[in-house]
Amino acid sequence: MNEFRRSTATDRLLSGACRALAALSGATHASRSAPVTGGDPAEPVDPAQRRLSAALMRVNHVGEICAQALYEGQAVATTDPVLARQFREAAREEGDHLAWTRERLRELDARPSLLNPLWYGGALLLGLVAGRAGDRVSLGFMAETERQVEAHLAGHLERLPASDLRSRAIVVAMKDDEVRHGHNAVRLGGAELPAPVRAAMRASAKFMTTTAHYL
């Protein structure tokens, strides 16, 4: 706790900038190995299926870029060092997702979204705003975000080609982590957000995922 208090605004700014650069440059390394399947590891052969897998995994990669920024903003905004550590720990686990989806894009000969810096900046701002609204609201924002991401990943499992076992294994592992993060946020006291806020979050996510599918 004392270390948290002693860190200066400049220290936190520089640390945050380093984490942003790592996320956007692809330098984030996973602490866990990427999920594997017990089935045939062969890649989808049909070009249309490969394009679909690539588009969906690009959207998932954007989601992980945003997760890094959201948790960064929330960790910076809170004055509670214990809660700040919770956000950082969640960000580290989401960093695994970031590395997994980035590597999967490489395997599919696809690129990340061209708009990743924009997505990161917007999500960072949202995290700061949520954090400034108070810890219960910030945790509620985290819980609702994870619920919406869980539903989004479930939809991707329905859309991914059945032959793309590698992408499907990654999405399943991501979904399990998101459920746990959401439950933790509620356990820590996250408040239920008003319906208009939840609807606005869904609309923003829809815009982002639709754009990232192509760009």
N, C-alpha and C positions, 0 to 999 in steps of 0.2 A: 504493500500500500504506500509506504514511504517513497519507494522508487517511482510509483505512478505520480505522486505529488511533486517530486523533484524534477521530473522531466519537463522541459520548457516547451513553449509553443513551437519554437524553431525545431526542437528535437522531433516533436510529433509530426510537424509538417514535412520534414525531410524523410522520416520513416514512412509516412503515408505516400510521398512521392515515389519512393523506391518500390513500394508495394504496387502502386499503379503502373509503373514502368514494367515491372515483372509480369503483371497480368496482361498488359497490352502487347508486350513483345514476345510472349510465349515462353518466358524464362521461368515461369512457375513450375516447380517439380512436385510430383505426387509423392506423398509419404506412404501410400499404399499402392500395391501393384494393381494394374487395370484388371477388372473382372474378366474371367475366362469362362468358356463354356465347355461342356463335355462332349459336344457334338462336333459336326464337321466344321472346321475353321475356314472353309473356302469362302471367298468373297462372292457377293451377288454378281452374276455374269451379265444379266440384262442391263444395257446402258440406262434405261429409264429407271430401273430399280436403284442403280448406283446413284443416279442424280437425286432421286427421292431421299435415299439414305443420307447423302451429303447435305442436302438442304435441311433436313430435320436435325442432323448433328450440328450444323452451323447455328441453327436457332438455339439448340441446347448450349452451345459454346457461348453465345451471346448472353444467355441466362446466367451463366457462371461468371462472365465478366461483370454483369450487373450485381450479382451476389457479392463479389469482392468489394465493389464500390459501396453498396448498401451497408454492409457490415463495417466498412471503414468509416463511413459517415456516422453511423450509430455509435461506434466505439469512441470516436472523437467527441461526440456531443454529450455523452453521459459523464456525470461527475462521480459515478460509482465505479471504483477500480475493479470490483468483483464482476460487475456487469460488463465492463469493458473487456475483461479477460474472456467472458463468455462469448462475446461477439467475435473476438479474435480467434477463439478456438473453433467456432462455427466457420469462420472464414478459412481457416486452415483445412478443414474437411472439404469445404467447397472448392478449395484450391486443388484437391485431388480430382474433382469433377472437371475443373478447368483443364488440367493437364491431360486427363483421359480423352475429353472431347477434342482437344487440339490434336492429339496424336491420331485419333480416329479420322479426323479430317485429312491428315496427311496420308493415311492409309487409303483413303478414298480418292486421293489426288484432287482434293478440294481445298478451297481457301476459307479463312474466317471471314466474318462480316467486314466490309469496308468501312462500316460506320462504328466500329468498336470504341474509338475515342469519344464519340458522341454518346453512345449508350453508357459508357463509364461515367462521364461527367453528369449526365442526367440522374443516374442512380445514386451517385455520391450526394448530389443536392437533395434528393428525396430522403436519403439516410440522415443527413444533417437536420432536415426539417422534422423528421419523425423523432429524432433524438432530442431536439430542442423542445418538443411538445411534452416531454416527460418520459420517465422510464417505463411506466405502465403502457403508455401509448406506443412507445418505441417497440416494446416487446409484443404488443398486440399487432403492430405493423409487421413484425417478423413472423408471427404465427400465421397471419392472413396471407402473407407472401408465400410461405411454405405450403399452405393449403392449396393455393392457386397453382403453384409449381407442381405439386403432386398430381393435380388433375391434368395439367398440361402434359406431364410425362406419361400418364396413363393413356392419354390420347395418342401420343407418339408410339407407344407400344402397339396400339391398334393399327397404326399406319405404316410402321416400318415393315419392309419386306420380310416374309417368314424366313427367307434364306440368310438374312443378315443377322446371324447369331451373335456376332461380336458387338454390334451396336446395341442390340437388344439387351445383352448382359450388362453393358455399361448403364443403360437407361434404368434397368431394374435396380442396380446398386445405388444410383443417384436417387431414385424415388424413395428407397428405404431410408437413406440419410435425411432427405427432406422431411419425411414423416417424423423422424426423431427430433429434428431441429424445431419443428412446429410444436410438438408436445413439450419440449423443454421450455419454449417461450411461454406457453400457457402455464406450466408449472411454476415458472419464476414470477408470475403475476401479470402476464399480458392481458390487457383490456380488450374486450370485444369492440371492434371498430364499427362506426355507424354504417348502415347499408349504403348510403351515397358514396362514402369513401371506398368501400369494397367494390362498388360498381365502377368507380373511377379507376381503381387499380386494375380491374379486369380490362377496361377499355384501353388503358395505356399498354398493358401487356399484349393485347391483341394487335395494336399498331406495331409494336416492336417485333413480335414474332412474324407478322405478315411481311414486314419490310425485310427482316433478316433472312427470311426464306430465300430471297432473291439477291439481296445485297449484303 
